[in-house]
Amino acid sequence: MNKFILGTAFIIAMMNHALAETYSPFVDRSYPDNVYWGDTHLHTTLSHDAFHMGNRLTPDEAYRFAKGEEVRASNGGKVRLVRPLDFLMVSDHAENLGVLTQLAVGGGSLPRSEARDRWGKTIRELPPLVDILQASSVDEYNAGLLELALASGARHQNYELDDQFRQSVWEEVIANAERHNNPGIFTAFIGYEWSATVLIPGKKGFMVHRNVLFRGGANEASQVLPYSRFDSSDPEDLWAYLQAFEAKTNGLVLAIPHNSNLSGGHSFKLATYDGQPLTKDYAQTRSRWEPIAEVTQRKGDSETHPVASPDDEFADYETMGNPSLMEAQSYARPALKQGLGEQAELGINPFKFGMIGSTDAHNSLSTSREDNYWGSTGVDEPSRYRTGRAGRTASGYAAVWASENTREALFDAMRRREVYASTGPRMTVRFFGGWEYANEDASRPDLASVGYAKGVPMGGDLADAPGKKAPSFLIRAVKDPDSANLDRVQVIKGWRDNKGKLREKIFDVALSDGRKDGRPVGNTVDLDTASYKNSIGDPELSVVWSDPEFDKNQLAFYYVRVLEIPTPRWTAYDAKFFDLKDLPDDIPMVTQERVYTSPIWYTP
């Protein structure tokens, strides 16, 4: 498993990519006609945690890999994506950006400090990743893993960095993105991660991280330095930084919250960082700077949790931990509901966000395929021992409906929330809401033109219900040609009822194989061979659905969840490839991949 080349599919994908470059849409087509796939959350060796866990791949190698080129991974194996991505943002941590790579070469251009002298030797003596992955026993593997983990203290030290050092590293980050950005072919965004932490006495710190993504290029981004948690962990301070950037440069920027599942209830809590009640100004500011949120990635899924959605049979998907009800409110669906409650009170919805996925991979390799999972960190790269770290999942990607593959068009689509999240497969999903869709619209070849003409796309707003008419939704989902058939299409509805209670309901609106009820689609997975058959499910599901319980006086949102049929999880592929026997029963071996669209909101 030291190759990540999956045969002729790569050649076919490259041919399709080349054909796409010569395609010109109709001149009168004013709506976005292409879905672009990418990752806005990838770490390279410049990130402190990526480096000390074995990653030695640079941003240059990360971009080349995303574009479909072959690179050599940190474990020494040659790797290549089966299908190139359309866009990528390398989002290395702003905190001590590039410091550990300098420690590894004796300090390099780092200013002299006590921390540099104390941690330099530790970093230089880290064991090679390949030795750990090729350990002769699990005990030897765990010993190497522990040695790398003990170096994590280097991440948070005060290296007394001056602006000259920080500027030099930031200019390197910018130059990497500029070099690989190729408008119309491949988009490389400039950005970084702000890794803020909420510290609770007696408990560990909780993540309230954001990825900061710039619309423009070097001229704008070089006028500022990355904002880090060493500056502040208060999101309102980050938003002020973003506002100052735009005022100074006339550029545009946004922030993307992620890992709300690990935020301990803080990502979408109904109070400010300092514990004050939310205000209209807060709600407006947050909505302005954070139009989308990352809801699926390597450290678990953040759409919802069984604690928050006990009636949802598909809620327990790649969950991490067992949060309390309060903590579970930081998942996306509960937050969307809370947004309706705040809108009723404040007049502004602070949690009006679209949904994307990304990898959060820390080994420079942006891939989310179960059948050749390349891990989350260096030590998670393929080895016979990594199934013990089975909590990590192969997820996810961001899908963006845009007019062209450029920074400007993709950014603008993110701002209007015309995006969706995938746990990995590249399903094509359209979702429109309006008042005039007819059943026959679902089978029209020009579904998109009908969708835009009669309503709004995912991320949009519905208002002014005509009479007692309920909204109708036009939906089409098409399978990834390299992945599994579709099981079902669901509409997730959240609303605020007439008594002020926040509610949710799941509707099965399209089922495969002619089923009339929501019974399981079946399971063709063969764990002995780590394979499945597309003998069940459908390659495409299309429907017009109208809300049978609509009340024109109630705030509501709707989004689509599309599920594949069951398929082998990466752990099953590992078990077969490495001939692993007697694995613990609690290691999941089957998954059911999915897509979450951005919502459409209804306001009376």
C-alpha positions in Angstrom: 0.0 0.0 0.0 2.8 2.4 -0.8 1.2 3.6 -4.0 -1.9 5.8 -4.2 -2.4 5.3 -8.0 -5.7 3.8 -8.9 -5.3 2.7 -12.5 -7.1 3.9 -15.5 -9.6 6.0 -13.5 -6.9 8.7 -13.2 -6.3 8.8 -16.9 -10.0 9.1 -17.6 -10.3 11.9 -15.0 -7.4 13.8 -16.6 -9.1 13.4 -20.1 -12.3 14.7 -18.7 -10.5 17.6 -17.0 -8.9 18.5 -20.3 -12.2 18.4 -22.1 -13.7 20.7 -19.4 -11.0 23.3 -20.1 -12.2 23.6 -23.7 -15.9 23.8 -22.8 -17.6 27.2 -23.1 -21.1 27.6 -21.5 -23.9 29.2 -23.4 -23.5 33.0 -23.5 -27.0 33.5 -22.0 -26.4 31.2 -19.0 -26.1 33.5 -16.1 -26.2 30.9 -13.3 -23.3 28.7 -12.1 -23.2 25.6 -14.2 -20.2 23.8 -12.7 -19.6 22.2 -9.4 -15.9 22.4 -8.2 -14.3 20.1 -5.7 -11.7 21.1 -3.2 -10.3 21.4 0.3 -10.0 24.6 2.4 -8.3 22.9 5.3 -5.0 21.3 4.7 -1.8 21.4 6.9 1.8 21.0 5.7 5.2 20.7 7.4 4.9 24.5 8.3 2.2 23.6 10.9 3.7 22.8 14.3 1.5 19.8 15.0 2.0 18.4 11.5 5.7 18.6 11.7 6.2 17.0 15.1 3.9 14.1 14.0 6.2 13.3 11.1 5.1 15.4 8.1 8.0 16.7 6.0 6.0 17.6 2.9 6.0 21.3 1.9 3.1 23.4 0.7 4.6 23.1 -2.8 4.2 19.3 -2.6 0.6 19.7 -1.2 -0.4 21.8 -4.2 1.2 19.5 -6.7 -0.5 16.5 -5.1 -3.9 18.3 -5.2 -3.4 19.0 -8.9 -2.8 15.3 -9.7 0.9 15.1 -9.7 2.9 12.3 -8.1 4.8 13.2 -4.9 6.7 11.2 -2.3 4.9 11.0 1.0 6.6 11.4 4.4 6.8 7.6 4.7 8.8 7.4 1.5 6.0 6.0 -0.7 4.9 7.5 -4.0 1.4 8.9 -3.9 -1.0 10.5 -6.4 -4.7 11.4 -6.4 -7.0 9.3 -8.5 -8.7 12.5 -9.5 -7.3 16.0 -9.2 -9.0 18.6 -7.1 -10.2 21.9 -8.5 -9.1 24.1 -5.6 -7.1 24.0 -2.4 -6.2 26.2 0.5 -3.2 25.3 2.5 -4.3 26.5 6.0 -1.3 26.1 8.2 -1.6 27.2 11.8 -0.9 30.9 12.4 0.6 30.0 15.8 4.3 29.6 15.5 4.0 29.2 11.7 7.1 27.7 10.2 9.0 27.6 13.6 9.5 23.8 13.9 11.0 23.5 10.4 13.6 26.1 11.5 14.3 24.3 14.8 15.0 21.1 12.8 17.9 22.8 11.0 19.5 24.3 14.1 17.3 27.4 14.5 17.7 28.8 11.0 16.4 32.4 10.9 14.6 32.1 14.3 15.5 34.8 16.8 17.6 33.5 19.7 15.4 32.6 22.7 15.3 30.3 25.6 12.5 28.3 23.9 14.6 27.9 20.7 17.6 26.5 22.7 15.5 24.2 24.8 13.3 22.7 22.1 15.7 22.6 19.2 17.5 19.5 20.3 14.2 17.7 20.9 13.0 18.5 17.4 16.2 17.5 15.7 16.3 14.2 17.4 12.8 13.1 16.4 12.8 9.5 15.0 12.2 9.2 11.2 8.6 8.5 10.4 9.4 5.6 8.2 11.1 3.8 11.1 7.9 4.1 13.2 5.6 2.9 10.4 7.8 0.0 9.7 8.2 -1.0 13.3 8.5 -4.7 14.0 5.8 -4.7 16.7 2.9 -2.7 17.9 4.8 -1.9 21.1 7.7 -0.5 19.0 5.2 1.5 16.9 3.5 3.0 20.1 6.9 3.8 21.5 7.8 5.8 18.4 4.4 7.4 18.5 4.9 8.5 22.1 8.3 10.0 21.2 6.7 12.2 18.6 3.8 13.1 20.9 6.2 14.2 23.6 7.5 16.8 21.3 4.1 18.5 21.2 5.3 20.9 23.9 7.3 22.7 21.2 4.1 23.9 19.6 3.0 26.4 22.2 6.2 28.0 23.3 7.0 31.7 23.1 9.8 31.9 20.6 9.9 35.7 20.8 9.2 35.9 17.1 9.7 39.3 15.5 7.7 40.7 12.6 10.6 40.2 10.3 10.5 36.4 10.8 6.7 36.2 10.7 6.6 38.3 7.5 9.2 36.1 5.8 7.2 32.9 6.5 3.9 34.5 5.5 5.4 35.7 2.2 6.5 32.1 1.6 2.9 31.0 2.2 1.6 33.6 -0.2 4.3 32.8 -2.9 3.4 29.1 -2.8 -0.3 29.9 -3.4 0.5 32.4 -6.1 2.8 30.0 -7.9 0.2 27.3 -8.1 -2.9 29.4 -8.8 -3.9 29.0 -12.4 -7.3 30.7 -13.1 -9.7 28.5 -14.9 -7.7 25.4 -14.3 -6.7 25.2 -10.6 -7.4 27.6 -7.8 -4.9 28.0 -4.9 -6.4 30.2 -2.1 -4.2 32.2 0.3 -5.1 31.5 3.9 -4.3 30.0 7.3 -5.9 28.6 10.4 -6.6 30.7 13.5 -6.4 28.0 16.3 -8.2 29.7 19.2 -8.9 27.8 22.4 -11.5 28.3 25.1 -9.9 27.4 28.4 -12.2 26.0 31.1 -10.7 25.6 34.6 -10.4 21.9 35.5 -11.0 20.8 31.9 -9.0 20.7 28.7 -9.2 23.5 26.2 -12.0 23.5 23.6 -11.5 24.3 19.9 -13.1 27.4 18.4 -10.9 27.3 15.4 -11.5 29.2 12.1 -9.8 29.0 8.7 -9.2 32.4 7.2 -9.6 32.5 3.4 -8.6 35.5 1.3 -10.3 36.2 -2.0 -7.5 38.1 -3.6 -3.7 37.6 -4.2 -0.4 38.8 -2.9 -1.1 42.5 -3.2 -3.7 42.3 -0.5 -2.6 39.4 1.7 0.9 40.7 2.1 -0.3 43.9 3.8 -1.2 41.9 7.0 0.3 39.2 9.2 -1.8 36.1 10.1 -3.9 36.6 13.2 -3.2 33.9 15.9 -4.6 32.9 19.2 -1.5 34.5 20.7 -3.2 37.8 19.6 -6.6 36.7 21.0 -8.9 33.7 21.2 -12.0 35.9 21.1 -13.8 35.5 17.7 -14.9 39.1 17.9 -11.3 40.2 17.8 -10.7 38.0 14.7 -13.7 39.7 13.0 -12.3 43.1 13.9 -9.0 42.0 12.2 -10.9 40.9 9.1 -12.7 44.2 9.0 -9.5 46.1 9.3 -8.0 44.0 6.5 -10.8 44.9 4.2 -10.7 48.6 5.1 -6.9 48.7 4.5 -6.7 46.7 1.3 -10.1 46.8 -0.4 -9.8 43.1 -0.5 -12.3 40.5 0.7 -11.9 37.7 3.3 -14.0 35.3 5.3 -13.6 32.8 8.2 -14.7 29.2 8.3 -15.5 27.6 11.7 -14.6 23.9 12.0 -14.7 21.0 14.4 -17.7 22.3 16.3 -18.0 18.7 17.5 -14.9 19.2 19.6 -15.8 22.7 20.9 -17.5 21.6 24.1 -20.5 23.6 23.2 -18.6 26.8 22.5 -18.8 27.0 18.6 -22.4 28.2 18.6 -23.1 29.0 22.2 -25.8 31.7 22.9 -23.3 34.0 24.5 -20.1 35.9 23.6 -16.6 34.7 24.4 -16.9 36.7 27.6 -20.2 35.2 28.5 -22.4 38.2 27.6 -25.8 37.7 25.9 -25.8 38.0 22.1 -26.8 41.3 20.6 -28.1 42.3 17.2 -24.7 43.7 16.3 -23.0 40.5 17.3 -25.4 38.5 15.2 -25.0 40.7 12.2 -21.2 40.7 12.5 -20.9 36.9 12.8 -23.2 36.3 9.9 -21.1 38.7 7.8 -17.8 37.1 8.4 -18.7 33.4 8.7 -21.1 32.6 5.8 -20.1 28.9 5.8 -19.0 26.2 8.3 -17.0 23.0 7.9 -19.3 20.2 9.1 -17.3 17.0 8.2 -13.6 16.2 8.3 -11.0 13.8 9.7 -11.7 14.5 13.4 -15.4 13.5 13.1 -18.7 14.6 11.7 -20.4 17.8 12.9 -23.8 17.7 11.2 -25.6 16.4 14.2 -25.3 14.0 17.2 -27.7 11.4 18.6 -27.9 13.4 21.8 -29.2 16.4 19.8 -31.2 14.4 17.3 -32.5 11.3 19.0 -35.1 10.5 16.3 -32.6 10.6 13.5 -31.5 7.0 12.6 -28.5 8.3 10.7 -27.3 10.8 13.3 -24.6 8.6 14.7 -22.1 9.0 11.9 -18.4 9.1 12.6 -19.0 10.8 16.0 -16.2 11.5 18.4 -16.9 11.5 22.1 -20.1 11.6 24.1 -21.2 15.2 24.5 -23.7 16.5 26.9 -26.9 18.0 25.5 -25.4 21.4 26.0 -22.2 20.4 24.2 -24.2 18.7 21.4 -25.8 22.1 20.6 -22.5 23.0 18.9 -23.3 20.6 16.0 -24.5 22.2 12.8 -28.2 21.2 12.9 -28.8 22.3 16.5 -27.0 25.6 15.7 -29.1 26.2 12.7 -32.2 25.8 14.9 -30.7 28.1 17.5 -30.2 30.6 14.8 -34.0 30.7 14.2 -34.5 31.3 17.9 -32.0 34.2 17.9 -33.6 35.6 14.7 -37.0 35.7 16.4 -35.4 37.6 19.4 -32.9 39.8 17.7 -34.1 40.2 14.1 -30.8 38.7 12.8 -29.8 35.1 12.5 -26.2 34.7 13.8 -25.9 31.1 12.7 -27.0 31.4 9.1 -24.3 29.4 7.5 -23.8 27.1 4.5 -22.1 23.8 4.9 -18.8 22.4 3.5 -16.4 19.5 4.2 -12.7 19.5 4.1 -9.9 17.2 5.2 -8.0 18.8 8.0 -5.2 16.4 6.9 -1.9 17.1 8.6 0.3 15.2 6.1 0.0 17.6 3.1 -2.2 15.0 1.3 -5.7 16.1 0.5 -7.6 12.8 0.0 -10.7 11.3 1.5 -11.2 8.0 -0.2 -12.0 5.0 2.0 -10.4 2.5 -0.4 -6.9 4.1 -0.1 -7.0 6.2 3.0 -3.7 8.0 3.4 -4.2 9.1 7.0 -4.6 12.3 8.9 -1.0 12.8 10.2 2.3 11.3 9.4 1.9 8.5 11.9 -1.6 7.8 10.4 -0.1 7.0 7.0 -0.5 3.3 6.0 0.8 0.7 8.4 -0.5 -2.4 10.0 -0.8 -0.7 13.3 -2.9 2.3 12.6 -6.3 0.6 13.0 -5.9 1.3 16.8 -6.4 4.9 15.8 -9.6 4.1 14.0 -11.5 7.1 15.4 -10.1 9.1 12.6 -12.2 9.1 9.5 -11.5 9.6 5.8 -13.4 12.8 5.2 -14.2 15.2 3.5 -14.4 17.7 0.6 -16.1 21.0 -0.3 -18.3 21.3 -3.3 -18.9 24.8 -4.8 -21.4 25.8 -7.5 -19.6 28.6 -9.4 -19.4 30.1 -12.8 -15.7 29.4 -13.2 -12.7 28.0 -11.4 -11.2 31.2 -10.1 -10.5 32.7 -6.7 -13.2 35.3 -7.3 -15.9 33.0 -8.5 -15.4 30.4 -5.8 -15.2 32.9 -3.0 -18.3 34.7 -4.2 -20.2 31.3 -4.2 -19.0 30.7 -0.7 -20.3 34.1 0.4 -23.7 33.3 -1.1 -23.5 29.8 0.5 -24.0 28.0 -2.8 -21.9 25.1 -1.5 -22.3 21.7 0.0 -20.3 19.2 2.2 -19.3 15.7 1.2 -17.7 13.0 3.4 -15.7 12.1 0.4 -17.6 11.0 -2.7 -18.1 13.6 -5.4 -21.8 13.4 -5.8 -23.5 16.1 -7.9 -26.3 17.6 -6.0 -28.7 20.4 -6.9 -31.2 21.9 -4.4 -33.7 24.7 -5.2 -36.6 26.1 -3.3 -39.6 28.0 -4.7 -43.3 28.2 -4.9 -44.0 27.0 -8.5 -42.1 23.8 -9.1 -44.1 21.0 -10.8 -43.4 17.3 -10.5 -42.3 17.1 -14.1 -39.5 19.5 -13.4 -37.6 16.8 -11.6 -37.1 14.9 -14.9 -36.1 17.9 -17.1 -32.7 17.8 -18.7 -32.4 21.6 -18.0 -33.2 21.2 -14.3 -30.8 23.9 -13.2 -32.3 26.5 -15.5 -35.7 25.7 -14.2 -34.4 25.8 -10.6 -33.0 29.2 -10.9 -35.9 30.6 -12.9 -38.5 29.5 -10.5 -36.7 29.8 -7.1 -33.5 30.1 -5.2 -30.5 27.6 -4.9 -29.0 26.1 -1.7 -27.9 28.9 0.6 -30.8 31.2 -0.5 -33.9 32.7 1.2 -37.6 32.2 0.6 -40.0 34.9 1.7 -43.6 36.0 1.0 -45.5 32.8 1.0 -48.3 33.2 -1.5 -51.6 32.5 0.3 -51.6 29.1 1.9 -49.2 27.6 -0.6 -46.3 25.5 0.8 -42.9 25.8 -0.7 -41.7 23.2 -3.1 -38.2 21.9 -3.5 -36.5 20.7 -6.6 -33.7 18.2 -5.9 -31.4 16.1 -8.0 -28.6 13.9 -6.8 -26.2 11.9 -9.0 -23.7 9.4 -7.7 -20.0 9.8 -7.9 -19.0 7.7 -11.0 -16.2 6.1 -9.0 -18.3 5.4 -5.9 -21.4 3.7 -4.6 -25.0 4.0 -5.7 -27.4 6.2 -3.8 -29.7 5.0 -1.0 -31.9 8.0 -0.4 -32.4 11.7 -0.5 -33.7 13.3 2.7 -34.9 16.8 3.5 -34.0 18.0 7.0 -36.4 20.6 8.2 -35.8 22.8 11.3 -38.4 25.4 12.5 -39.6 27.5 15.3 -43.1 26.7 16.2 -45.9 29.0 17.4 -44.9 28.5 21.0 -41.2 29.4 20.4 -40.0 25.8 20.5 -37.2 24.8 18.1 -38.1 21.6 16.3 -36.7 19.3 13.5 -38.0 16.5 11.3 -36.4 14.3 8.6 -38.4 13.5 5.5 -37.4 10.7 3.1 -38.2 12.4 -0.2 -36.6 10.0 -2.7 -35.8 6.3 -2.1 -33.9 4.0 -4.4 -35.0 0.6 -5.7 -38.6 1.7 -5.9 -39.0 1.5 -2.1 -42.1 3.3 -0.6 -40.8 3.5 3.0 -37.6 4.2 4.7 -36.5 0.7 5.5 -32.8 -0.1 5.1 -31.6 -0.3 1.5 -29.6 -3.4 2.2 -25.9 -4.2 2.5 -23.6 -5.8 -0.1 -20.4 -5.3 1.7 -18.1 -8.3 1.9 -15.6 -7.7 4.7 -13.4 -10.7 3.7 -12.6 -9.1 0.3 -13.2 -5.4 1.4 -15.6 -5.0 -1.5 -19.2 -4.1 -2.3 -21.6 -4.3 -5.3 -23.7 -1.6 -6.9 -26.5 -4.1 -7.2 -28.7 -2.1 -4.9 -29.4 1.6 -4.9 -29.8 4.0 -7.8 -27.2 6.1 -9.7 -29.5 9.1 -9.7 -32.5 10.3 -7.6 -34.5 13.3 -8.6 -37.7 14.7 -7.0 -40.0 17.7 -6.4 -41.1 17.7 -2.8 -43.5 20.0 -1.0 -43.6 20.5 2.8 -46.8 18.9 4.0 -46.5 20.6 7.4 -45.7 24.1 6.3 -46.9 27.0 8.4 -46.4 30.4 6.7 -46.0 32.1 10.1 -43.0 30.0 11.3 -39.3 30.6 10.7 -37.8 27.5 9.0 -34.8 26.1 7.2 -34.5 23.1 4.9 -31.4 21.2 3.7 -30.8 18.0 1.8 -28.9 15.0 3.0 -28.0 12.3 0.4 -26.8 8.9 1.6 -25.0 6.2 -0.4 -25.5 2.5 0.1 -23.2 1.0 2.7 -19.6 0.5 1.6 -16.4 -0.7 3.3 -14.7 1.8 5.7 -10.9 2.4 5.4 -10.4 0.0 8.4 -11.8 -2.9 6.3 -9.5 -2.1 3.4 -6.6 -2.0 5.9 -7.6 -5.3 7.4 -7.5 -7.0 4.0 -4.4 -5.3 2.7 -2.3 -6.0 5.9 -4.0 -9.3 6.6 -5.0 -8.2 10.0 -6.7 -10.8 12.2 -8.7 -10.7 15.4 -9.3 -7.0 15.4 -11.5 -5.6 18.2 -15.2 -5.8 17.6 -15.7 -2.1 18.3 -13.6 -1.0 15.2 -16.2 0.1 12.6 -15.8 -1.7 9.3 -18.7 -0.3 7.2 -19.7 3.3 6.5 -22.5 5.1 4.7 -21.1 8.1 3.0 -23.2 11.2 2.5 -23.6 14.8 1.4 -25.1 17.8 3.2 -26.3 20.8 1.2 -26.4 24.3 2.5 -29.9 25.2 3.8 -32.6 27.3 2.2 -34.3 29.5 4.8 -37.9 30.7 5.0 -38.7 33.9 6.8 -42.4 35.0 7.1 
